[in-house]
């Protein structure tokens, strides 16, 4: 993974900032073109409005999170409610709609992409210089080039990779705002580098559970719109 305990794999490559800014400009244009095509398209509206309606109460009782929850009138976003990674320093809005139908879920995601562009630009403007990793050999893997040239660094790499970080005994639950919803990790530790228990709370698994209640009463032709608007990943739902 690029992001690791204590830092990240490597620093940003030369030209990274300008490349991202250029992509954000292109992305903003593309989102605008999609909005012009779909937002007031009669066929699109007929197939999405009042289809797959999830009430505020149902969204809460089925433990839905993310855009699917906010499309049903619940303004919950962990980046605002429980800020982490410096989100409290940035200015962004949390789009919310009340209707809870397929169109609302589409519209929320379109608005969230615009907010993501807004966030990325603020991050680029405030990105600091300096080291990208902690100077802690017990937590950080050594540089790959040194591993290939030094037996000591190879042993260091092996120990960190196999034994992990010496975590204290205890338990913790941390959740982050994922594009699909709340992605949470519960870890129970008896000490050492291997968790005693790990439980992952995947947003798609919870969001998809409502399908058995949501689909009855709709036409078969509505199913693609409903499932697409829930925006789930089957890899998260497999148990």
Secondary structure, DSSP 8 states (H G I E B T S, - for coil): --EETTEESS---TTHHHHHHHHHHHHHHHHHHHHHHHTT-HHHHHHHTTSS---HHHHHHTT--THHHHTTT----HHHHS--TTGGGS-------SS-SHHHHHHHHHHHHHHHHHHHHHHHHH---S-SB-S-TTTS---HHHHHH-HHHHHHHHHHHHH---EEEEEEEEEEEETTEEEEEEEEEEEESS-SEEEEE-HHHHHHTTHHHHSTTS-GGGHHHHHHHHT--HHHH--
